[in-house]
Structures are given as C-alpha cells and as structure tokens.
Amino acid sequence: MRIHIATDHAAFELKQYLVERLTEDGFDIVDHGASVYDAADDYPPLMIACGEAVAAEPGTLGIVLGGSGNGEQIAANKVRGIRAALAYNVELAELARQHNDANVVALGGRMQTLEEGYDIVRTFLDTPFSEEERHARRIAMVEAYEAGRS
C-alpha cells in the first residue's frame, strides 16, 4: 500500500521515525517533506501537497504531522476528496477509518511518544471502512456538499 506523508518542523522526528518503521513494514512511502528540519517552515503547503497526492491516487492513504495535528488536519481537509481525521489514540484512528472512511490521519508530534504515534498510524492503516449503510450515507452527504461548492 502506498502512503503519503508530510510534516513541518514540529513533528520532524516523528515523521522520520514513521517513515523508517512503515518502510520496514513493507509500505511504499512517499515523503512530501519537510526534508530537513527548519524551525521557520510553514505547514500548509506540505499538508496540501500530501492531500492532493492522496486525492489523485485512490486507494492510497495519508499521514499529516505537526505540533498538535490540528492545523495540519485543517489544511489537508481543504483538498477536495480528503477526509482527514485528528487521532490522538488508537480508538480514534480506528473509528476514523471504520465510520468515516478517513483517507488521511493527522497526529501531533508533541502529543504522544514515537511508539504511540506508530501504534496510532498502524491502527489507521490496518483498519478498513465498515461499509455500513449509515456511514456510507453520511459520507455521501459530505461529498455531495463538497461537490456543490464553487
């Protein structure tokens, strides 16, 4: 499975850790940056690039990282077709996939240990959408609204 990932400076260490672990696990990782630590970088272009890549390649998933994950989730969600969910534990990551068919997970590099971050991400990647009618119906409502925007 191909995974797109992006971070700003605030989660640079977490991104490096996740890229290494997920590559070892056999995932095809596409790194959208940051490629070097820069305390003055801005997250929106990186998160949008990651979101655009996920939206352009159905079947892929994305990971966006920052200090809290909040801004990164917001930026990724501006890309049409992206359903980014902030997850700060494995239960939220699982529900984001099962109930919302989220295709991007957002984490805060300052919110958990590296290993906890890995567990959250692996749960997100390993959990399928439930396909339950009520969840599909709700996602379709959001998609219909999104499609009607100018």
C-alpha positions as CSV (number, residue, x, y, z in Angstrom):
1,M,0.0,0.0,0.0
2,R,1.2,3.5,-0.9
3,I,1.3,6.0,2.0
4,H,1.8,9.7,1.5
5,I,3.3,11.6,4.5
6,A,4.1,15.2,5.3
7,T,5.3,17.2,8.3
8,D,6.5,20.6,9.4
9,H,9.4,21.1,11.9
10,A,7.3,20.3,14.9
11,A,6.9,16.6,14.1
12,F,10.0,16.1,12.0
13,E,11.4,13.5,14.4
14,L,8.0,11.6,14.3
15,K,7.9,11.7,10.5
16,Q,11.4,10.3,10.3
17,Y,10.5,7.5,12.8
18,L,7.3,6.6,10.9
19,V,9.0,6.6,7.5
20,E,11.6,4.1,8.8
21,R,9.1,1.9,10.6
22,L,6.5,1.8,7.9
23,T,9.1,1.1,5.2
24,E,10.3,-1.8,7.3
25,D,6.7,-3.0,7.5
26,G,6.6,-3.0,3.7
27,F,4.6,0.1,2.9
28,D,5.5,2.3,-0.1
29,I,6.1,5.7,1.5
30,V,6.0,8.9,-0.5
31,D,7.5,11.7,1.6
32,H,6.2,15.2,0.8
33,G,8.5,16.9,3.2
34,A,9.8,18.6,5.1
35,S,13.0,17.1,4.0
36,V,15.2,19.0,6.5
37,Y,14.4,20.4,9.9
38,D,13.6,24.1,9.6
39,A,12.1,25.8,12.7
40,A,10.6,28.6,10.5
41,D,8.8,26.4,7.9
42,D,5.1,26.7,7.3
43,Y,2.9,23.6,7.3
44,P,0.0,24.4,4.8
45,P,1.9,23.8,1.5
46,L,3.2,20.5,2.8
47,M,-0.1,19.2,4.0
48,I,-1.9,20.4,0.9
49,A,0.6,18.6,-1.3
50,C,0.1,15.4,0.7
51,G,-3.7,15.7,0.5
52,E,-3.5,16.4,-3.3
53,A,-1.4,13.2,-3.7
54,V,-3.9,11.1,-1.8
55,A,-6.9,12.6,-3.7
56,A,-5.1,11.9,-7.0
57,E,-4.3,8.3,-6.2
58,P,-7.4,6.4,-5.0
59,G,-6.5,3.6,-2.6
60,T,-3.7,5.4,-1.0
61,L,-3.7,6.9,2.5
62,G,-2.0,9.9,4.0
63,I,-0.4,11.0,7.2
64,V,0.0,14.7,8.1
65,L,2.0,15.7,11.1
66,G,2.6,18.9,13.1
67,G,2.9,20.1,16.7
68,S,-0.7,19.3,17.6
69,G,-2.1,18.0,14.3
70,N,-4.9,20.5,14.3
71,G,-3.7,22.9,11.7
72,E,-2.4,20.1,9.6
73,Q,-5.8,18.4,9.6
74,I,-7.5,21.6,8.6
75,A,-5.1,22.2,5.7
76,A,-5.4,18.7,4.4
77,N,-9.2,18.9,4.6
78,K,-9.2,21.9,2.2
79,V,-8.3,19.4,-0.6
80,R,-11.4,18.1,-2.4
81,G,-11.8,14.5,-1.6
82,I,-9.9,14.4,1.6
83,R,-11.3,13.3,4.8
84,A,-8.6,13.9,7.4
85,A,-9.1,12.9,11.0
86,L,-7.1,14.0,14.0
87,A,-6.3,11.0,16.1
88,Y,-4.6,11.1,19.5
89,N,-5.2,7.5,20.4
90,V,-5.8,4.2,18.6
91,E,-9.5,4.2,19.2
92,L,-10.0,7.5,17.3
93,A,-7.8,6.2,14.5
94,E,-9.9,3.0,14.2
95,L,-13.2,4.9,14.3
96,A,-11.9,7.4,11.7
97,R,-11.5,4.6,9.2
98,Q,-14.4,2.4,10.3
99,H,-17.1,5.1,10.4
100,N,-15.7,8.0,8.3
101,D,-13.6,6.2,5.7
102,A,-10.9,8.8,6.5
103,N,-8.1,8.8,4.0
104,V,-5.7,11.0,5.9
105,V,-4.7,10.8,9.6
106,A,-3.3,13.8,11.5
107,L,-1.1,13.5,14.5
108,G,0.6,15.9,16.8
109,G,4.3,15.3,17.2
110,R,4.2,16.8,20.7
111,M,1.2,14.8,21.8
112,Q,2.5,11.2,22.2
113,T,5.7,9.2,22.2
114,L,7.1,8.0,18.9
115,E,5.9,4.4,19.6
116,E,2.4,5.6,20.5
117,G,2.4,7.6,17.2
118,Y,3.4,4.5,15.3
119,D,0.6,2.5,17.0
120,I,-2.0,5.1,16.1
121,V,-0.8,5.2,12.5
122,R,-0.7,1.4,12.1
123,T,-4.2,1.2,13.5
124,F,-5.4,3.7,11.0
125,L,-3.6,1.9,8.1
126,D,-4.8,-1.5,9.2
127,T,-8.5,-0.7,9.8
128,P,-10.9,-0.9,6.8
129,F,-14.0,1.1,6.3
130,S,-17.0,-0.7,7.8
131,E,-19.1,-0.3,4.6
132,E,-22.2,0.1,6.9
133,E,-25.0,1.8,5.0
134,R,-25.5,4.6,7.7
135,H,-21.8,5.5,7.5
136,A,-21.7,5.4,3.7
137,R,-24.9,7.6,3.6
138,R,-23.3,10.2,5.8
139,I,-20.1,10.3,3.8
140,A,-22.1,10.7,0.6
141,M,-23.8,13.7,2.2
142,V,-20.5,15.3,2.9
143,E,-19.2,14.5,-0.6
144,A,-22.4,16.0,-2.2
145,Y,-21.9,19.2,-0.3
146,E,-18.2,19.3,-1.3
147,A,-19.1,18.7,-5.0
148,G,-21.5,21.6,-4.9
149,R,-19.0,24.1,-3.7
150,S,-17.6,26.5,-6.2
